[in-house]
Amino acid sequence: MKRFADHNQRIGLIANSEKVSCRNLVRQAATLIRAADRTVLADSATVALAGLKAPSFDTAAALARAANLLMVFGGDGTMLRVAREIAGSRTPMLGINAGGLGFLTDVQAHQLPLALKQIWGGETILETRPLIEAAGDSFSLRALNDFVVTRGASPRLIELEVSVNAEMLTRYRCDGLIVCSPTGSTAYSLAAGGAVVAPSADVFTLTPICPHTLSNRSVIVSLASTVQVKVLSERVETILTADGQQPRPLHAGEVVTICRSRHSIRLLHLAGSSFFETLRRKLGWIGSHVKRQA
């Protein structure tokens, strides 16, 4: 990680336009940014949502090219979408949580004024997070969190053959398989029983979903590995999703190749924040206090 220099004069705002709760947050941010003699930019959907009078851009990628910092209002889903759209940009993202749990959205709504003061004062830390890629017969997708190969509407198990660096790992009969980046370890993989992985650990986590063989557990391999997932099921609909979005059907015999992307994104954190502190706060890892008897 490294400190974010004070070149943040042009602030881009991107909101989840489906969350009405983002409207006032965006307006508040715009007022505070202008009061600090900074320039407000936004994508066209956010301009429409909040009624902003600001230069607008059709895409997140175009906004990222014009801004020094992107403030993203919503939940982790919004952060994931923007991350995919600006893949490879050096413009950092700061998440403002207007959603639920939110591991990627560092700042709570009530913290917005204080967060901006810290940004103007350079009290921030920059972190780079890798993206991952999946390629099949006729597609190529990027993700920040994970790729999931899963069954469709049928209640039947699917069969998958998984290899790592061309060496067979195993065959799964399961509801699906999650292949996640370090960032994605606290998302679907965690809910399916996978390990929590620190963002600085360069690893993939392979987590089966409801495997038929109870000894099947998460497997952790290097992020430099090439993971191949071959669909063996012929009669059960099988689907691939990237970060829970962009669903694509897979056919029997198709191989999905997953590897680290050459693209990454940059996240801005407020000074004093940490991944472990976030875990304790978001997951309620408070511990218990037992009174000693006299």
C-alpha positions in Angstrom: 0.0 0.0 0.0 1.1 3.6 -0.5 -0.2 7.1 0.4 -2.5 8.9 -1.9 -0.8 12.2 -3.0 -2.9 15.4 -2.9 -3.7 15.5 -6.6 -7.4 14.8 -6.0 -8.9 17.9 -7.6 -11.4 16.3 -9.9 -13.8 13.9 -8.0 -16.0 11.6 -10.0 -19.3 10.4 -8.5 -21.0 7.1 -9.4 -24.1 5.9 -7.7 -26.4 2.9 -7.9 -29.2 4.6 -9.7 -31.7 1.9 -8.3 -31.0 3.0 -4.7 -33.0 6.2 -3.9 -31.0 6.4 -0.7 -28.0 7.4 -2.8 -29.6 10.6 -4.0 -29.1 12.7 -0.9 -25.7 11.2 -0.3 -24.5 12.2 -3.8 -25.9 15.7 -3.3 -24.2 16.0 0.0 -20.9 14.8 -1.4 -21.1 17.3 -4.3 -21.8 20.2 -1.9 -18.8 19.2 0.3 -16.5 18.7 -2.7 -17.3 22.1 -4.2 -16.9 23.8 -0.8 -13.3 22.4 -0.8 -12.7 24.1 -4.2 -12.7 20.7 -6.0 -14.5 19.9 -9.2 -17.4 17.5 -9.3 -17.8 15.1 -12.2 -20.3 12.2 -12.6 -21.6 9.6 -14.9 -24.9 10.4 -16.7 -27.0 8.1 -14.6 -25.8 9.7 -11.4 -26.4 13.2 -12.8 -30.0 12.2 -13.5 -30.5 10.5 -10.1 -29.3 13.4 -8.1 -30.1 16.3 -10.4 -26.5 17.4 -10.4 -25.2 20.3 -12.5 -21.8 18.8 -13.4 -19.9 17.5 -16.4 -21.3 14.0 -17.2 -19.8 11.0 -18.9 -21.5 8.1 -20.6 -19.4 5.3 -19.0 -17.5 4.7 -15.8 -14.4 4.2 -17.9 -14.7 7.6 -19.4 -15.3 9.2 -16.0 -12.3 7.4 -14.6 -10.1 8.8 -17.3 -11.2 12.4 -16.4 -11.2 12.1 -12.6 -8.5 11.8 -10.0 -10.7 9.8 -7.6 -14.0 7.9 -8.0 -16.5 7.9 -5.2 -18.9 5.0 -5.6 -22.2 5.1 -3.7 -24.1 1.9 -3.2 -23.1 -1.6 -2.0 -20.5 -4.1 -3.0 -22.4 -4.9 -6.1 -22.0 -1.4 -7.4 -18.3 -1.5 -6.5 -17.9 -4.8 -8.4 -19.6 -3.4 -11.5 -17.5 -0.2 -11.6 -14.3 -2.3 -11.0 -15.0 -4.4 -14.1 -15.9 -1.4 -16.2 -12.7 0.6 -15.3 -10.4 -2.4 -15.3 -6.8 -1.3 -15.6 -7.5 2.3 -14.7 -5.1 3.9 -12.2 -7.9 6.1 -10.8 -8.6 4.9 -7.3 -12.1 4.0 -6.0 -13.6 4.9 -2.6 -16.8 3.1 -1.7 -19.6 4.9 0.3 -21.9 2.3 1.8 -25.6 2.8 1.0 -26.2 -1.0 1.0 -26.0 -3.8 3.5 -22.8 -5.6 4.8 -20.4 -4.1 2.3 -16.8 -5.3 2.5 -15.6 -3.1 -0.4 -17.5 0.1 0.7 -15.2 1.5 3.4 -17.2 4.6 4.4 -20.5 4.6 6.1 -23.0 7.3 5.0 -22.7 9.3 8.3 -18.9 9.3 7.9 -18.9 11.1 4.6 -17.9 14.6 5.9 -15.1 13.2 8.0 -13.9 11.0 5.2 -13.6 13.9 2.8 -11.6 15.9 5.4 -9.2 12.9 5.6 -8.9 12.7 1.8 -8.2 16.5 1.5 -5.5 16.0 4.3 -3.9 13.1 2.6 -4.8 10.7 5.4 -5.5 7.8 3.1 -3.9 4.6 1.8 -3.9 3.2 -1.7 -4.2 -0.5 -2.3 -4.1 -2.5 -5.6 -6.4 -5.4 -6.0 -6.0 -8.0 -8.8 -8.9 -8.9 -11.2 -9.3 -12.4 -12.5 -10.4 -13.6 -16.0 -12.4 -16.5 -17.4 -12.5 -17.6 -21.0 -14.6 -20.2 -22.7 -15.5 -21.2 -26.3 -16.9 -17.8 -27.3 -16.4 -15.4 -24.4 -14.0 -13.7 -22.1 -15.1 -12.2 -18.8 -13.4 -10.3 -15.9 -14.3 -10.3 -12.3 -13.0 -8.8 -9.0 -14.6 -11.3 -6.6 -15.3 -14.6 -8.3 -16.5 -16.8 -11.1 -19.2 -19.3 -10.2 -20.1 -22.4 -12.3 -23.5 -23.5 -11.1 -26.6 -25.5 -12.1 -29.6 -23.7 -13.5 -33.2 -24.2 -12.5 -32.9 -28.0 -12.2 -32.5 -29.4 -8.6 -30.0 -32.1 -9.9 -26.3 -32.0 -9.2 -23.9 -31.0 -12.0 -20.6 -32.7 -12.6 -17.3 -30.8 -13.1 -13.8 -31.8 -13.7 -11.2 -29.4 -12.3 -7.5 -29.1 -13.2 -4.8 -26.8 -11.9 -1.9 -26.0 -14.3 -3.0 -28.9 -16.5 -2.9 -31.4 -13.6 -6.3 -32.9 -12.6 -7.4 -31.9 -9.1 -10.7 -33.8 -8.8 -14.2 -34.3 -10.2 -17.0 -32.7 -8.3 -20.7 -33.7 -8.1 -22.2 -30.6 -6.6 -24.5 -27.6 -6.9 -21.6 -25.6 -8.2 -18.1 -24.4 -7.8 -16.7 -20.9 -6.8 -13.3 -19.8 -8.0 -12.5 -16.6 -6.2 -9.8 -14.0 -5.9 -8.5 -12.9 -2.5 -11.0 -10.0 -2.6 -13.8 -12.5 -3.2 -13.0 -14.7 -0.2 -15.5 -12.7 2.0 -18.3 -13.0 -0.5 -20.1 -16.2 -1.8 -17.1 -18.4 -1.0 -17.3 -17.5 2.6 -21.0 -18.3 2.7 -20.2 -21.7 1.1 -17.7 -22.6 3.8 -14.5 -21.2 2.2 -11.6 -19.6 4.1 -11.2 -15.9 4.8 -8.2 -14.8 2.8 -6.3 -11.6 3.4 -6.3 -9.3 0.2 -2.5 -9.3 0.1 -2.4 -13.1 -0.3 -1.9 -14.0 -4.0 -4.2 -17.0 -4.1 -7.3 -18.5 -5.7 -9.8 -20.3 -3.5 -11.7 -23.1 -5.1 -14.9 -23.8 -3.0 -17.5 -26.4 -4.0 -21.1 -25.6 -3.3 -22.9 -28.5 -1.5 -20.6 -31.2 -2.8 -22.0 -34.8 -2.9 -18.7 -36.0 -1.4 -18.5 -34.6 2.1 -14.7 -34.7 2.2 -14.6 -32.1 -0.6 -13.4 -28.8 1.0 -12.0 -25.5 -0.3 -8.6 -25.8 -2.0 -6.2 -22.8 -2.1 -3.7 -22.5 -5.0 -1.4 -19.7 -6.2 -3.0 -16.8 -8.1 -0.3 -17.5 -10.8 -2.1 -20.8 -11.5 -4.3 -21.6 -14.4 -7.6 -23.2 -13.3 -9.6 -25.2 -15.8 -13.2 -26.3 -15.1 -14.7 -28.8 -17.6 -18.4 -29.3 -17.7 -19.3 -33.0 -17.7 -23.1 -32.8 -17.2 -25.1 -33.4 -20.4 -28.6 -33.1 -19.2 -28.4 -30.4 -16.5 -28.3 -26.7 -17.4 -24.9 -25.2 -16.3 -24.3 -21.5 -16.0 -21.2 -19.3 -15.4 -21.5 -16.0 -13.6 -18.9 -13.2 -13.0 -19.3 -11.4 -9.7 -22.9 -12.8 -9.6 -23.7 -11.1 -12.9 -23.3 -11.6 -16.6 -24.7 -15.2 -16.7 -23.6 -17.4 -19.6 -24.8 -20.9 -20.4 -22.1 -23.6 -20.7 -22.5 -26.8 -22.7 -21.3 -30.3 -22.0 -17.6 -30.7 -22.7 -16.9 -26.9 -22.5 -13.8 -25.9 -20.6 -13.7 -22.6 -18.7 -10.1 -21.4 -18.1 -9.6 -19.0 -15.2 -6.4 -17.1 -14.5 -5.2 -13.8 -13.0 -5.9 -10.8 -15.2 -3.2 -8.4 -16.3 -5.6 -5.7 -15.2 -6.1 -4.5 -11.6 -8.0 -1.8 -9.7 -6.9 0.6 -7.0 -8.9 1.1 -3.8 -8.6 4.1 -1.5 -8.8 3.5 2.2 -9.0 6.0 5.0 -5.9 6.0 7.3 -6.3 3.8 10.3 -8.6 1.3 8.5 -7.5 -2.3 8.1 -8.9 -5.6 6.6 -8.9 -7.3 10.1 -10.7 -4.4 11.7 -13.3 -4.6 8.9 -13.7 -8.4 9.5 -14.2 -7.8 13.2 -16.8 -5.1 12.6 -18.7 -6.6 9.6 -18.8 -10.2 10.9 -19.3 -9.3 14.5 -16.0 -10.9 15.7 -16.3 -9.2 19.1 -15.5 -12.2 21.3 -17.0 -12.9 24.7 -16.4 -11.4 28.1 -16.6 -13.7 31.1 -16.7 -12.2 34.6 -14.4 -13.8 37.0 -15.9 -15.0 40.2 -14.6 -13.4 43.4 
